[in-house]
Amino acid sequence: MRGRDPAEEHRASTPLELLFDLTFVVAVSQAAAELHHALSEGHTRTALAGYAAVFFAIWWAWMNFTWFASAYDTDDVPYRLLTLLQMSGALVLAAGVHAAFDGDFAVVVIGYVIMRVAMVTQWLRAAREHPDGRTAALLYAAGIALVQAGWIARLWVPGGWAYATFAVLAAAELTVPAWAEKRGRATSWHPGHIAERYGLFTLIVLGEVILASLAAVQSAVTERGLSAELLLIAIGGLLLVFSLWWIYFTGSEATLPTLRAALSWGYGHYLVFACVAAIGAGLESALDSTEHHGDLSPRGAALSVAVPVAVVVLLLGVLHEMTGTGAVGHRLLVVAGAAVVLALAFSVPGIGVGGAVLGMGLAVAATLAANLTVRHRRAMAGARA
């Protein structure tokens, strides 16, 4: 196991990495489904807390593997077996999502332990077989193992300390890569490969939103038939997915020149992934509201769509600017688009949930179109100059 060349040409995601993503999106779909159910029952605060905690475990395990694979993917038998073990851990974690929303994280931690033991083993192998990267690899292995011991111990912490201990351990997890990369020799991750991996996972999560929304629309049509409100939500949801896809994949490939930029970009995707998945839960809640299911108010249902959409729009604007993709025409256009989306959620008494969701889709599409127009004009002006 040797560090791969960070300037390697034509570096693409492997079939094993794609299977890894599909396994993890099962856990993502479970988290989004539980978020939908909790929101529909009116448990907004506990729903968001449980969703944030579960999604952190999913995202962090995925991110750790992705960056390790970018530097040390040998694709031999031991590497494949350990990766398959991590996938098994992700499925165990997914099985524990329902209980985690009720405050019981035992199964989630068991799944997390399986994934982290496999990850520590990968790093120890890298330390043994790649002398130049030994220090960083050992620091990664030690840091992951130490924090994992903390997650296990947290199972016996009194309920009143649950949020505080989670915050401390999550912060410790986020610190390990920066500590290992700075104290040891930086690992040879591939910037282009990393950018592609994040893009592919974004695509898969967007696909999960489409699947969940379609299932909800089919259920509503079967129960009560097609209505104007349902049709507006379906069209608005499609506009949101299509527009967010276009916004994400606008501009050139992200450039990650420094460790700080790379970690900021990578960590920022926690909210990107979590909020994109939450849009699916929000659309399902909006459909429930039109059918008078659950305890969530129409305004609450509209906000369950608007808030994650606004966060994704704003965050993608920041990430595009930070990585120099040239996708943002003007910052004010991005801010205005997010503001209109939020304002539409508060207009439900006048336009209904369906009208609000359709308006959100049109607002994000208009934000995209405005930024593309500004970029095109700048390109034409530059060509004439």
N, C-alpha and C positions, 0 to 999 in steps of 0.2 A: 504494500500500500504506500504509494508515493504521492506527493502533492502534484496535482495536475497543473498544466500550464495555464495561467490566467489570461494569456493572450491567444489561446488555442482557437483556430478558425473553425467555423461551422459547428460550434458547440451547441447541441440541441438537447432537449429533454429526452430521456430514455423511456422505453416502455415501462420499466419498473417504476420510474418516477410518476408516470401518468397513472399507473395502477394505485400507487401510494395516494395520489390526490383523490382518486375516486373513492378509496376507502375512507379517507378523512371527511369527504363531503357527506358521507352517511351520518357522521357525528354532527356535522353542521346542520343537516336537515332535521335531526332529532332536537337539537337546541332551538332551532327556529320554530318547530312545531310546538314545543313546550312553551316558548315565549308567546305564541299565538293563543294557546289555551289559557295561560295565566292572565294575559291582557283581557281576553274575552270575559274572564271571571271577575275583572275589576281589580286584580291584585297587581297594580302597576309597579309599585315600589319593589316588592319582592321579586316580581318578574324580571325587572331590569337588573337587579342585583344578582339573581341566579344566572341569568343569561350572560352577563359580563364575566362572571367567574368561570362558568363552563366553557365559554368561548375562548377565554384566555388559555385554558389548558389545551384546547384543540389547536389554536393558532400557534402557541409557543412550541409544542411538539412538532408541528408541521414545519415551522420556520427553522428550528434547530437542525432537523434532518436535511432540509433544502440547502442550507449553507454548508453543512458538512459534505453533502453529496457533490456540491459544486467544486469542492477542493479535493475530495478523496474518493470519488466514485470509481472503484476498480471493476465493478460488475462481475466479480468472481463468486464462487459458491458461498464462502463465509459472509461476504457483503450482502448477497441476496437473502440468505437465511435470516440475518439480523434485521434486514429491512422488512421482511415478511413478518417477523416477530413484532416489530413496531406497528405494522398494520393490524395485527391481532389485538394489540393493546388499544388501538384506536376504536376497534369494534367493542371491546369491553367497556371502554369509556362511554361510547354511544349508548350501551345498554344501561348505564347508570345515570343518564341525563335526567330522566323523569324523577328519580329519587333525589337528585341534587337540587332540583327546584323546590323540593320540600325540606331542604336543609340537610339531607343525608348524602355526604360525599364519599362514602366508603367505596362503592363500586367505581366511581370516577377515579379515585386515588389508586385503586388496584390497576385499572387500565393505564393510568399515568405511570405507575411504577414499572409496568411491563415495558412501556415505550422508553422510559429513561434508563432502565438497566441495559436495554439494547443499545441505546445511544452512548452510554458510558463504555460499553464493550468496544464499540466502533472507535471511540477516541483512544482507548488503551491500545488497540491494534495499531492505530496510526502512530502513536508514541513509540511503539516497539519497532515499526518497520520504516519510519520516516525520521531519521535522526535530526534533520534540519528543523522539523516542526515539533520535536518532542516536548519542549517546554510548554508551548501553547496547548498541545494536545493533553498533557497531564493536568494543566490548569483547568481546561474544560471538563475533564473527567472528574477532578476533585470538586470543582464548583457545582456541577450538576448533581453529584452524589450527595454533597452536603445539603443542598437546598431540598433535594428529594427526601432526605431524612426529616427535614422540617415539615414537609407536607404530610408525611406519615404521622409525625407527632401531633400535628394540628387536629387529627381526628379525635383526640382526647381533650382538646381545649374546650373550656366552657363556652356556651353559646354567646355570651356577652362579648367575648373576645374574637368572635369569628371574623368580623370585618377587618379589625386591626391586624390580626395575624395574617390574613390573606394579603393585605396591602404590603406588609413587610416581606413576605415570601415572594410575592410577585415582583417587588422592587429588586430583591436579591437575584431572581431569575434574570431580569433585564440587565443586571450589572455583570453577570458572568462573562458574556462575550467581549465586552469592552475591556474587562480585567485581563482575560486570557490573551486577547489580541495585542494589548499594549505591553504586558509583562513578558510575553513570549514573542516568537517571530510570527508575524501575521500569516494567517492561512491563505492558501492560493485560490480563493474563490474567484469565479469568472463573472465579471460584471454583466456581460451580455446574457449569459446563462441564467443568472439570478433574475434579471429583468423579465426574461421569458417565463421563468417558473412562476413568478408572481402574476404575470398576465394570464397564464393558463389557469391558475387557481381562481382568479377573478372570473374568468369565463365559466368555469364549472359552477361557481356560486351563483352567478347570474342564471345559469341553466336551472339550478335548483329553485330559484325564485319563480321562473316560468312554470316549472312542473307543479310546484305547490299551488300557485295561483290557478292553473288550469284545473287541478283537482277540486279546488274550492268552487270554481265557476260551474264545473260539471255537477257537483253536488247540489248547488243552489238551483240550477236549471231543472234537475231531476225532481227536486222537492216542490218548487213553486213555479217553474217555467221561466222563460226569458222576460226580463223587465228592463225598462229604460235605465234605472239605476245600476243594475248589474252590468248592462252593456257599457255604460260610461266608465265604470270601474275597470272592466276588462280592457277597454281601449286605452284608458289612462295608464294602466299598469304596463301594457306593452310599450307605450311611448316612453315610460320611465326606463324600462330595461334597455330598449334600443338606444335611447339617448345617452344613458350612463355608459353603455358599452362604447359608443362613439367617442364620448368625452375621454374615457380611459385610454383608448387606442388612437388618440389624435397626436400628431407631432412625431418627432424622432424618438429613437430608443433612449430610455433614461440613462444618464451618465452618472456613475458613482465613483468620483475621483478619490475620495478619502473615506476612512473608516467611519468618521462622524456622519458624513452624508449617507453612507450605506446603511448605518444603523438607524438613522432618523427616517430614511425612506422605508426600511424594512419594518420598523416599529409602527410607523404611521399606517401600515396596512392592517394592523389589528382592527382599527376603527373602520377601514375600508371594507374588509371582509365581514366584520360583525354587522355593520350597518346595511350592507347590500343584502345579507341574509335576512336581516330584520325587516327589510322592505317587503319581503314575501309574507312574513307574519303580519305586517301591517295591512297588506292588501286583503289577506284572509279576514282580519278583524273588520275591515271596511265592508266586506261582503256580509259578514255576520250582522253588522249594524243595519244594513238594508233589509235583512230578513228578521230583524228584531230578536236576534239570538244573543245571549250573553248579557253581561252587566255594563259593558263599556258604552259610554255615551257617544252619539254621532260625532261630536267634536273630538272626543278622545280617540275615536277610530280614525278620524282624519289626521290627527296629530301622530298616530302610530305609523302613518305613512310619511307625513311631511318631515318629521324630525330626522329619521335616518337618511331621507333623500337630501335634505339640506346639509347634513354633516358630510355626506359623500361628495356633494358638489363642491363645498368649500375645501374639503381636504384634498380632493383631486387637483383643485387649483393650486394649492400650496405645494403638493408633491410635484406637479408639472413644472412649476417655477423653480423649485429647489434643484431638480435634476436636469434643467435646461432642455426640455423637450420642445419648447416653443409653441406649446399647445394653447396657452392662454393669450387671448387677444388683448384683454384689459382686465385688471383685477376687479374693477367696479362692476363689470358685467357678471362676473362670478358671484359677487356679493349680492347684487340685485336679484339674480336668479334664485339664490337661496332664500332671500327675504320674501320674494313673491310666493314661493312654495309654502313658507310658514304662514304668511298672511292668508292664503287660501284655506288653510285648515281652520282658521277662526271665522271664515265666511260661510261655514256649513249651514247656519240657520237660514241663510238666504238662497244658497245654491245647492244644498244637499250634499251628502257624502260623495255621490257619483260625480256631481259637477266639480267638487273640490279635487277629487283624484284626477279627473280628466284635465282640469286646469293645471295641476302639478305637472302632468306629463307634457302639456303644451309649454309650460314655463321653462322646464328643463330643455326641451327641444329648441325653444327660442334662444335660451342661453347658449346652447351649442352653436346654433346658426349665427348668432351675433359674433361669437368669438372666431368662427371660421371666416366670416366676412372681414373682420378686422385683420386677421392673419393674411388673407388673400390680398387685401389692399396694401399691406406692408410689403408683401412679396413683390407685387407689381411696382410699387414705388422704388424698391431696391433694385429691381431689374432695369427700370428706366434710368436710375442714377448710374 
